[in-house]
Amino acid sequence: MKIYLDNNATTRLDDEVFESMIPFFKEEYGNAFSLHLFGQETGKAVAEARKKVADVLGVLPEEIIFTASGTESDNLAIRGIARAYKNRGKHIIVSAIEHPGVRNTCKDLESEGYEVTVIGVDKNGVVDPEEIRKAIKDDTILITVMHANNETGAVQPIEEIGKIAKENKVLFHVDAVQSMGKYNIKPKEIGADTMAFTAHKFYGPKGIGALYIRNGVRIGKVITGGDQEKRLRPGTTNTPLIIGLANALEKQYNNREEENKRISELRDYFEEELLKRLPEIVINSKDVKRLSGTSSVTFKYVEGESILLLLSMKGIAVSSGSACSSNDLQASHVLVAMGIPEEFAHGTIRFSLGKYNTKEEIDYTIDSVVEIIERLRTLSPLWNEFINKK
């Protein structure tokens, strides 16, 4: 049996979405910027896809820019705003739990003379908006906070932060990569000036992302080239993947409530069974609003890498952190920011469920996890020391 429980890293391409892309690889393959018939056909298809995305978000089509990934979208927003508004100020506020696409971009800007203030989170991994308010200075130009965390699933108080940003005339960027398609996110309602997302998190193709940029927000150039995407993201238009993103987003958005309910019930069942059968485990961010399919579980006194590899041997794919840092032996910056001791953070596994997972798969996973944890703990000096102290 092969079971995929790493949907926060990437998702399987939806069959209908795949079929919708095929004509733009084979028949309608013209460059969308060409003036001839072939270009006009693909140009029209891209315009329709842009409108489809804009309609889901409740924004104007010209406020949507297509990129190659969520990370590129984050970079374009953050670096672009930093360059466009540097004469106003060079202070940026960011949360401690951001994805590397945001976190490392802000770190890099520090080397260019920008000041970055990192705001911590509580034990559930949630940012306090008042801490952001206190951090705002006269030269603050940008606040960037993700909508939902990729490791724990914890949803952030984005609406409150958006209000604070607007009150203080500070631009607000939201990384919505994990939550897009799962929530009814309207950038104008949450106060986002820019918002990043990518197709492969909601059963669309890899290699395509998008960025909402509110009309009136200036973005400095990050990539130079031709006239595509309002000159902000030059390069030949990737028509097939743009079609895939738009169709995947529309389909996932329309089915989100039913799927969220089914997936959250599966996740809750999974967590309840683990808590019944295994002592000394913690479900991270369990007490706050989370993404329906995300379960971050800390198994005390064992190593996460061993759990991951043994689960993989049983055909179960999970993550020991965010996919972008899974080869990093350091403890997760998200879990450490939540106050979890490093030795326990190393024993944390992220199970992320999706629309293709079944109860049969979850039952098999529960049995496998229990067996593996019990086996690893018999070999763990830390576990034996803990037992002897009881």
N, C-alpha and C positions, 0 to 999 in steps of 0.2 A: 504494500500500500504506500502511495506517495501522497503526502498531505502538505499543502502550502499554507503556512500561517505567518507569512511575512508580507502581508498586503500593504503595510505602511512603507515598505521599501519600494515595491512596485506591484502592479496588478497585471493579471492576464488580460490580453486584448479581447474585448467583446467581439463575438462572431459577427454581429450585424454591423458593428463599426468597421471591422476589417473589410467586409464586403463593400461598404460604402466608399472605401479608399481605393479599391482595385482599379476602377476606370481611370483614375488620375495618375496611375502608374503606366497604363497601357494605351488607352485611347485619347484621353484628354490631357496630354502631357506638355502642352505649350507653356512657355514662360508667361506668367501672369502679367508681366510688365511689357510684353510685346504688343504691338499695335495690330498685328494681323489676326485673322479669324481664330487661330489656335489660342493666341494670347487672350483674346476677348472672351473666349469660352471659359478659360481657367480663371481669368480675372473676375468674371461674374461669379463663379463658384466661390472664390475667396471672399468676395464682398458679402455673399449670402452667409458664409460661415462666420464672418466677423459680426454680422448682424445677429446671428443666432446666439453667439456668445454674449453679445451686448444685451440682448433681450433677457437672458437668464440672470444677468447681473443688474438689470435695471439701469443701464447706462447707454451712452451714445456709441455707435459703431466706431467713430473716430477716436474714442477714448481707449480702444483696445489695440495693443501692439503685440504681434506674435514674435516669440523668441525661440530658442532651442531647448530651454529647460527652466525649471523653477529657480535654480541657482543663477542663471543668466538674468532672469527677470529681477531677482533681488539685487544683483549687481548693478543692473541698468538703473533701477530706482535709487538705490543708495548712493552710488558713485555719481549718478547723473544729478541728483539733488545737491550733493556736496559741492560739485563743480559749479552748478548754476547759481548757488546762493552763498558762495564762500565770502562774498563781499559783505553780506549781512551778518555772518557769523560762522564759526567753525566748531560748534559744540553739538554733539550727537548723543542721544539717550537710547540705550538698547537694553533689553532684558538679559538675564544671565542664562536663559534656557534656549536661546535661539539656535537654529540650525547653522552648521558651518557656513552655508551660503551667505548668511547675514553676519554671523559672529566674526568670521575671518575677514570679511570685507571691511567691517568696522575696525578691526585690528590693523588692517593694512592702511586704512585712512589715517590712523594715528601716526604712522611713519611719514605721512605727508603734512603733518602739523595740525591735524584735527584733534580735538579733545573728545574722548568717549567716556561717558558715565554709564556703568553697568549697574542695573537695578536687580536686586536679589528677589527671591521668591519665598513663599512660606513652605511648610512641610508637605503640602499637597502640590507644590510646583506651580502656584498661582501668583501672579504679580499683583501687588497692591497699587492701585492707581494713584493713591495719595503720595506714595514714594516717588512716583514719576512727577507729580505736580511739584514736589519739593525740589526736585533735581533741575527743573527748568531755570535757565539763566537768560540774561538779556541777549546773549549771542547763540542761543539754542536754535538750530534750524531744522532739526529732524528728530522724531521719535519713531523707533521701529520695534514693534512687538508682534510676535506670531499669533495667529488666531487660535490654533490648537497645537500642542506640543507633539512632535513626531515620536517621542519615546514613551511618554506616559499617557498621551491623549488628553491631558488636562486642557480645558477650554479657558482662554484668558478673557478678562473683562474688557473686551475691545471697545464696546460702545462708550463706557466711562472714560477710557483713555482717549478715545476720539474726541469727546467733548472737551476734555482738558486741553488737548492739542489745539482745538479750534479757539477756545477761550484765550489761549496765549499766543495765537497766531504762529503756531509751529506746525510744520508739515508732518504728516503721519503716514508711515508705510506699514502695511500689514502683509506678512508672509502667510498666505492662505493655502499653501500647498497641500497640507494634510486634510483640511476641512472642506475644500471646494468639492462640490458634488454631494457632500454629506449634509451640509447645512444650506439654508436659504440665505446666502450672504449677499447683501446689497451694499456695495462700497459707500454709497451716499448716506445710507442709514446708519452705518457704523462710524462715519466720519473719516474714512480712509481717503487719502489723497492719491496714493498709489497702492496697488495690491497685486501680489504675484501668485501664480498657480501653474500647474503643469498637467498634461493629459494622462500620463502613465499612472497617476494615483487614482484615477477614476475610470479604469478599464479602457483607456485610450492608448494610442501609440507612444512609444518612447521617442525622445528627441524633439519634442515640441512643447513649448510653454507659452504663457501669455502674461502680459502686464497691463493692468488698468492704470491709466494716468488721467486724473481729473483735468478737464479743460481748464487752462489757466496756470497749471503747474509747469514750471520750466525744468527741463531736463538737459543737462550738459552732455555733450557727445562722449560716449564711451568707446564706440566702434565707428570708424570713418569708412565711407565708401559711397554707394549710390543712393538713390532716392527712396528705396523701399522702406516701408513702415515709418513714414514721416521723417526719414533720414536718421532715425534713432536706432534702427536695427537693420543696416544695409546687408544685402546678400540676396541671392536668388530665392524667390518666394517658394517655400516648401509646401506646395499645394496639397499633396496627398495627406500629409500629416496635419495640416490645418483643418482639412475636411474631417479627419479622424477626431481631432480635439473637439471640434464643434458638435459633432454627432454624439460623441461619448458624453460630453457635458450635458447636453440636452436630455439624453436618455437617462443618465444617472440622476439628474435633477428631478425629472418627472417621477422616478421610482424611489426617491430617497426615503420617504417616510415609511413605506412598507419594508424596505430593506433594512433601514436603521432599527426598526422594531424587531425583526427576525434576528439580525446579527447581535443586537444587544442582549436578547434573551439567551442566545447561544453562549455569549461571553459570560453573562452572569451565572449561567449553569456551570460553565467551566471553572470559574473562580470559586463558587460555592463548594463544588466537589473537591477541589484542591485544598481548601481550608478545612474541610471535614477530615481529609485523609492524611494531611501532612502538618506536623507542628512546625513552629518557627519559620513561617513564611509571611510575607507582607504584600498585599496588593497596593501598589503605589497609586496615589491620586484617586483612591476608591471613594472618598467622601466628597468629591466635587464633580461637576459636570465634565464628562469625558466623551471622546469620540466613541461611537457605538462598538467598534470592533477592536479597540486597543486594550490590552491587558499587560501591564508591566508588573512582573512578579519577582520579588526578591526572595531567594532561597538561601537562608542564612547558613553559614559554615560550609559552603561548597563553591566551586569556581564555575562561573557562567560559561566559560569556554568549553569545559568538560561536558556540561549539560547540553550545550548546543551541538557538539560533535556526536554525542551519544544519541541525541534525538535524530540527527541527520542519518545516522546508521540505521535507524528505525524507519527512515523515509519521511521524517517530519522536518520541515524547514521553518526555523524561527530566527530571531536576531538577538544578539547580546547587547544591543544598543541601537543607535541609528545606523542605517545601512552605510552611510557615508563615512562612518568611523569604526566599522566592525573589525577592521584589521589593526586598530589602535589598542594597545594593551593597557592604556591608561583608563582609570575609572571614568564613567560617563560624567561630563560636566553638568548635565541636567540633574542627575541623582545627587551629586555632591552639593549642588546649589540648594537642593531640598533638605540638606542636612543629614543625608544617609551616609554612615561611615564608609570609607573607601573599601574596607574588606567585605562589607555587605553589598556595596554597589557592584563589585566584581561578580557577585552571585545573582545578578538580575538578568532575567530573560524577558524579551518583549514578544508576546504572542499577538499578532494582528490578523483578525479574521476579515473575510470578505464575502462577496455574494455567492461565491461558488462553494463555500464550506458547508458541510452537513453535520448533523448530530452524530452520525456514525463516526465521522472523522474526529470529532471532539471527544467522544468516548474513548476511542483508541489513543488519542493524545493524553488524556487524563491518566489512563492506566500506564502509559509509557513514562510519563513524567514522574509519577509516584514510584515506579520501579527504579528509575534512574537515580532519583534523589535519595532514596533509601540505600541504594548500593553505594553511591558516592559518600554518603555520610558515614558508612561503616569504615571507610578508608580515610576519613578526615580527622586529623588530630584535634582540630578546633571543635568539631562536633563531640568527640569523646571527652574533651576537657569540659565542655558545656554540660554534658550528661553527668559527669562525675561531680560537678559542683551543685547539681540540683538536689 
